[in-house]
Amino acid sequence: MTEQRHAHSGLPEFHLHGPNHDQSKSKVLRLTRNVTIVLLLLMAFGMGKTLFSRWSYGDVLAARAAENVKLHVLVTQPTPASKNSASSKVVLPGTMLGINESQIYARANGYVKQWFKDIGDVAKKGETLAILDIPEVSKQVEEATANFELAKTVYERWKRLRAEDAVSQQELDEKTGIYKQTEAVLKRLRDQLSFGTVVAPFEGTITRRNINVGDLVNLGNTGTAQAMFSMARTDKLHVYVYMPQDRAGQVRVGEEVDLYEPSSPDKPYKGQIARTAGAIDTNTRTLQVDIEVPNPNGKLMPGAYVEAAVKIDPKNVLLVPTNTLIFGAGGPYVAVVVDGKVEKKKVTLGVDYGMTVEVRSGVDAGDELIQNPPDSITPGQVVVIETPPAPPAKRGS
């Protein structure tokens, strides 16, 4: 090549003139043009392929973007409260009381002369519990007896005289009045003296004795007077519980009640609702409920603390899981799926049972509630309901 350049004064062969040189020049131009065309075609093919790819994947990308916007959720439905669920019972505190209890006071001032019943003893109706020494009344009875005997003698004498017409009828009437008056006074004082014998008003167990021999007891249950004995009928007990106003309409007279003592929470005693107050207490906004409990073997004792599980009629109460609730400035809400879109409903809540909560209004039994809704969820948002995975099969099954 160098020799040729030297031979042609350093010029390429196609720059030379002549037929051969013109043919060589044409070949180079054709080659250059062909290469350029090929390159342009390759570039056009590459650009077309890129544009075609973008165009063909545009719909796919749009579909993917739209799919990513959708919220995939799990849903559940409200469940009606059953008679065996936690919402069908209300546990209320109460105290065991005798079906009949009484504080026994003295009906006259006096000293304790003797007592016959101690705590734990059973007394029959009318049985003597204690005897009091009432010296003032005893003296008054002696005086009234003497006056009565004198008035009686005078009355009988004047009655005979009147039969003989020795005295007037008026004089006899006066003696008769004095006689009857002294008789009434004597009877009243003897009745007071009989108050010295304290008897049991009903059959029951002595639960408290507050007297000893020689103690001075006062009349009645006012002032500094103190009860001599406390009695309770223990073959049947009752418990007063107080039902909140919102549950008062669900209490049923005659319904069985389970009673639990703290010492034996797994062994309930059976009771029955005997009656209710029939009115709401304006101070506590509760309904008083009387539960009667049989106690033939005497295992239950008056004064014991118990918890009463009162069954109530759940009626149309709906329960929802607590993980479906959304708490906002306007109160609690739930997110419901309606035609594949989100709809928010405001709800009114009742009793919280931990994993579930009572809903008093706002949802229907057929609503599909979104579980664990995100805070960013908005009404109208498109959602896709997913099916929860089936639980793994147990080995050996």
For each residue, the residues with C-beta under 8 A, 3 or more apart:
1: 4 5
2: 5 6
3: 6 7
4: 1 7 8 13
5: 1 2 8 9 10 11 12
6: 2 3 9 10
7: 3 4
8: 4 5 11 12 13 15 16
9: 5 6
10: 5 6
11: 5 8 15 16
12: 5 8 15
13: 4 8 16 21 24
14: 21 24 25 28
15: 8 11 12 21 25
16: 8 11 13 21
17: 21
18: 21 22
19: 22 23
20: 23 24
21: 13 14 15 16 17 18 24 25
22: 18 19 25 26
23: 19 20 26 27
24: 13 14 20 21 27 28
25: 14 15 21 22 28 29
26: 22 23 29 30
27: 23 24 30 31
28: 14 24 25 31 32
29: 25 26 32 33
30: 26 27 33 34
31: 27 28 34 35
32: 28 29 35 36
33: 29 30 36 37
34: 30 31 37 38
35: 31 32 38 39
36: 32 33 39 40
37: 33 34 40 41
38: 34 35 41 42
39: 35 36 42 43
40: 36 37 43 44
41: 37 38 44 45
42: 38 39 45 46
43: 39 40 46 47
44: 40 41 47 48
45: 41 42 48 49
46: 42 43 49 50
47: 43 44 50 51
48: 44 45 51 52
49: 45 46 52 53
50: 46 47 53 54
51: 47 48 54 55
52: 48 49 55 56
53: 49 50 56 57
54: 50 51 57 58
55: 51 52 58
56: 52 53 59 60
57: 53 54 60 61
58: 54 55 61 62
59: 56 62 63
60: 56 57 63 64
61: 57 58 64 65
62: 58 59 65 66
63: 59 60 66 67
64: 60 61 67 68
65: 61 62 68 69
66: 62 63 69 70
67: 63 64 70
68: 64 65
69: 65 66 382
70: 66 67 382 383 384
71: 342 374 377 381 382 383 384
72: 383 384 386
73: 337 370 371 373 383 384 385 386
74: 370 371 372 385 386 388
75: 337 368 369 370 371 385
76: 320 321 324 368 369 371
77: 365 366 367 368 369
78: 318 319 320 359 363 364 365 367 369
79: 318 319 320 356
80: 314 316 317 318 319 365
81: 85 87 88 314 317 318 319 358
82: 85 88 314
83: 88 311 314
84: 88
85: 81 82 88 314 319
86: 89 353 356
87: 81 314 317 319 351 353 356 358
88: 81 82 83 84 85 311 312 313 314
89: 86 309 310 311 312
90: 243 244 247 309 310 312
91: 307 308 309 310
92: 241 242 243 307 308 310
93: 241 305 306 307 308
94: 239 240 241 259 291 305 306 307 308
95: 239 240 303 304 305 306
96: 237 238 239 293 300 301 302 303 304 305 306
97: 101 232 237 238 239 240 302 303
98: 101 204 205 207 232 233 234 237 238 302
99: 233 235 236 237 238 292
100: 202 204 232 233
101: 97 98 207 230 231 232 233 302
102: 201 202 204 230 231 232
103: 221 227 229 230
104: 129 198 200 201 227 228 229 230 231
105: 217 219 220 221 225 226 227 228
106: 109 110 132 195 198 217 218 219 220 225 228
107: 192 195 219 220
108: 132 134 137 192 193 195 196 219
109: 106 134 136 216 217 218 219
110: 106 132 133 134 135 137 196 216 217
111: 132 133 214 215 216 217
112: 115 130 131 132 133 211 212 213 214 215 216 217 228
113: 130 131 132 133 196 213
114: 130 131 213
115: 112 118 129 130 131 209 211 212 213
116: 127 128 129 130
117: 121 123 127 129 130 200 206 209 229
118: 115 121 206 209
119: 206 207 208 209
120: 205 206
121: 117 118 205 206
122: 203 204 205 206
123: 117 127 129 200 203 204 205 206 231
124: 127 200 203
125: 200 201 202 203
126: 199 200
127: 116 117 123 124 199 200
128: 116 131 197 198 199
129: 104 115 116 117 123 198 199 200 206 228 229
130: 112 113 114 115 116 117 198 211 228 229
131: 112 113 114 115 128 196 197 198
132: 106 108 110 111 112 113 195 196 197 198 217
133: 110 111 112 113 196
134: 108 109 110 137 138 192 193 195 196
135: 110 138 139
136: 109 139 140
137: 108 110 134 140 141 189 192 193 196
138: 134 135 141 142 193
139: 135 136 142 143
140: 136 137 143 144 189 192
141: 137 138 144 145 186 189 190 193
142: 138 139 145 146
143: 139 140 146 147
144: 140 141 147 148 182 185 186 189
145: 141 142 148 149 186
146: 142 143 149 150
147: 143 144 150 151 182 185 186
148: 144 145 151 152 179 182 183 185 186
149: 145 146 152 153
150: 146 147 153 154 182
151: 147 148 154 155 175 178 179 181 182 183
152: 148 149 155 156 179 182 183
153: 149 150 156 157
154: 150 151 157 158 175 178 179
155: 151 152 158 159 175 176 178 179
156: 152 153 159 160
157: 153 154 160 161
158: 154 155 161 162 167 171 172 175
159: 155 156 162 163 172 175 176
160: 156 157 163 164
161: 157 158 164 166 167 172
162: 158 159 165 166 167 168 169 171 172
163: 159 160
164: 160 161
165: 162
166: 161 162
167: 158 161 162 171 172
168: 162 171 172
169: 162 172 173
170: 173 174
171: 158 162 167 168 174 175
172: 158 159 161 162 167 168 169 175 176
173: 169 170 176 177
174: 170 171 177 178
175: 151 154 155 158 159 171 172 178 179
176: 155 159 172 173 179 180
177: 173 174 180 181
178: 151 154 155 174 175 181 182
179: 148 151 152 154 155 175 176 182 183
180: 176 177 183 184
181: 151 177 178 184 185
182: 144 147 148 150 151 152 178 179 185 186
183: 148 151 152 179 180 186 187
184: 180 181 187 188
185: 144 147 148 181 182 188 189
186: 141 144 145 147 148 182 183 189 190
187: 183 184 190 191
188: 184 185 191 192
189: 137 140 141 144 185 186 192 193
190: 141 186 187 193 194
191: 187 188 194 195
192: 107 108 134 137 140 188 189 195
193: 108 134 137 138 141 189 190 196
194: 190 191 197
195: 106 107 108 132 134 191 192 198
196: 108 110 113 131 132 133 134 137 193
197: 128 131 132 194
198: 104 106 128 129 130 131 132 195 228 229
199: 126 127 128 129
200: 104 117 123 124 125 126 127 129 203 204 231
201: 102 104 125 231
202: 100 102 125 231 233
203: 122 123 124 125 200 233
204: 98 100 102 122 123 200 231 232 233 234
205: 98 120 121 122 123 231 232 233 234
206: 117 118 119 120 121 122 123 129 209 229 230 231
207: 98 101 119 230 231 232 302 303
208: 119 227 229 230
209: 115 117 118 119 206 228 229
210: 226 227 228 229 230
211: 112 115 130 215 217 228 229
212: 112 115 215
213: 112 113 114 115
214: 111 112
215: 111 112 211 212
216: 109 110 111 112
217: 105 106 109 110 111 112 132 211 225 226 228
218: 106 109 223 224 225 226
219: 105 106 107 108 109 225
220: 105 106 107 223 225
221: 103 105 225 227
222: 225
223: 218 220
224: 218
225: 105 106 217 218 219 220 221 222
226: 105 210 217 218
227: 103 104 105 208 210 221 230
228: 104 105 106 112 129 130 198 209 210 211 217
229: 103 104 117 129 130 198 206 208 209 210 211
230: 101 102 103 104 206 207 208 210 227
231: 101 102 104 123 200 201 202 204 205 206 207
232: 97 98 100 101 102 204 205 207 302
233: 98 99 100 101 202 203 204 205 236
234: 98 204 205 237 295 298 300 301 302
235: 99 294 295 296 298
236: 99 233 292 293 294 295
237: 96 97 98 99 234 292 293 295 300 302
238: 96 97 98 99 274 290 291 292 293
239: 94 95 96 97 259 271 290 291 293 306 308
240: 94 95 97 288 289 290 291
241: 92 93 94 288 289 291 308 310
242: 92 281 284 286 287 288 289
243: 90 92 247 248 251 276 286 287 288 289 310
244: 90 247 248 285 286
245: 248 280 285 286 287
246: 350
247: 90 243 244 250 251 312
248: 243 244 245 251 276 280 286 287
249:
250: 247 312 313 314 315
251: 243 247 248 255 273 276 287 289 310 312
252: 255 273 311 312 313
253: 273 274 275 276
254: 272 273
255: 251 252 272 273 310 311
256: 270 271 272 311
257: 270 271 272 273 291 308 309 310 311
258: 268 269 270 271 308 309
259: 94 239 268 269 270 271 291 293 306 307 308 309
260: 264 265 267 268 269 306 307 309
261: 264 265 267 269 304 305 306
262: 265 305 307
263:
264: 260 261 267
265: 260 261 262
266:
267: 260 261 264
268: 258 259 260 309
269: 258 259 260 261 293 300 306
270: 256 257 258 259 293 294
271: 239 256 257 258 259 291 292 293 294 308
272: 254 255 256 257 291 292 293
273: 251 252 253 254 255 257 276 289 290 291 310
274: 238 253 290 291 292
275: 253 289 290
276: 243 248 251 253 273 287 288 289 290
277: 281 287 288 289
278:
279: 287
280: 245 248 285 286 287
281: 242 277 284 285 286 287 288
282: 285
283:
284: 242 281
285: 244 245 280 281 282
286: 242 243 244 245 248 280 281
287: 242 243 245 248 251 276 277 279 280 281
288: 240 241 242 243 276 277 281
289: 240 241 242 243 251 273 275 276 277 310
290: 238 239 240 273 274 275 276
291: 94 238 239 240 241 257 259 271 272 273 274 308 310
292: 99 236 237 238 271 272 274
293: 96 236 237 238 239 259 269 270 271 272 300
294: 235 236 270 271
295: 234 235 236 237 298 299 300
296: 235
297:
298: 234 235 295 301
299: 295
300: 96 234 237 269 293 295 304
301: 96 234 298 304
302: 96 97 98 101 207 232 234 237
303: 95 96 97 207
304: 95 96 261 300 301
305: 93 94 95 96 261 262
306: 93 94 95 96 239 259 260 261 269
307: 91 92 93 94 259 260 262
308: 91 92 93 94 239 241 257 258 259 271 291
309: 89 90 91 257 258 259 260 268
310: 89 90 91 92 241 243 251 255 257 273 289 291
311: 83 88 89 252 255 256 257
312: 88 89 90 247 250 251 252
313: 88 250 252
314: 80 81 82 83 85 87 88 250 317
315: 250
316: 80
317: 80 81 87 314 350 358 360
318: 78 79 80 81 358 359 363 365
319: 78 79 80 81 85 87 353 356 357 358 359
320: 76 78 79 324 325 334 347 356 357 359 363 369
321: 76 324 355 356 357 369 371
322: 325 352 354 355 356 357
323: 371 372
324: 76 320 321 334 335 369 370 371 372 373
325: 320 322 332 333 334 347 349 357
326: 332 333 334 335 344 373 375 377
327: 331 332 333
328: 331 332 333
329:
330: 333 346
331: 327 328 346 347
332: 325 326 327 328 346 347 349
333: 325 326 327 328 330 344 345 346 347
334: 320 324 325 326 344 345 347 362 363 367 369 370
335: 324 326 342 343 344 369 370 373 377
336: 342 343 344 345 363 367 368 369 370
337: 73 75 340 341 342 343 368 370 383 385
338: 341 342 343
339:
340: 337 382 383 384
341: 337 338 379 380 381 382 383
342: 71 335 336 337 338 370 377 378 379 380 381 383
343: 335 336 337 338 379
344: 326 333 334 335 336 379
345: 333 334 336 362 363 367
346: 330 331 332 333 362
347: 320 325 331 332 333 334 359 360 361 362 363
348: 359 360 361 362
349: 325 332 352 357 358 359 360
350: 246 317 357 358 359 360
351: 87 357 358
352: 322 349 357 358
353: 86 87 319 356 357 358
354: 322
355: 321 322
356: 79 86 87 319 320 321 322 353
357: 319 320 321 322 325 349 350 351 352 353
358: 81 87 317 318 319 349 350 351 352 353
359: 78 318 319 320 347 348 349 350 362 363
360: 317 347 348 349 350
361: 347 348
362: 334 345 346 347 348 359
363: 78 318 320 334 336 345 347 359 367 369
364: 78 367
365: 77 78 80 318
366: 77
367: 77 78 334 336 345 363 364
368: 75 76 77 336 337 385
369: 75 76 77 78 320 321 324 334 335 336 363
370: 73 74 75 324 334 335 336 337 342 373 377 383
371: 73 74 75 76 321 323 324
372: 74 323 324
373: 73 324 326 335 370 377
374: 71 377
375: 326
376:
377: 71 326 335 342 370 373 374 381
378: 342 381
379: 341 342 343 344
380: 341 342
381: 71 341 342 377 378
382: 69 70 71 340 341
383: 70 71 72 73 337 340 341 342 370
384: 70 71 72 73 340
385: 73 74 75 337 368
386: 72 73 74
387:
388: 74
389:
390:
391:
392:
393: 397
394: 397
395:
396:
397: 393 394
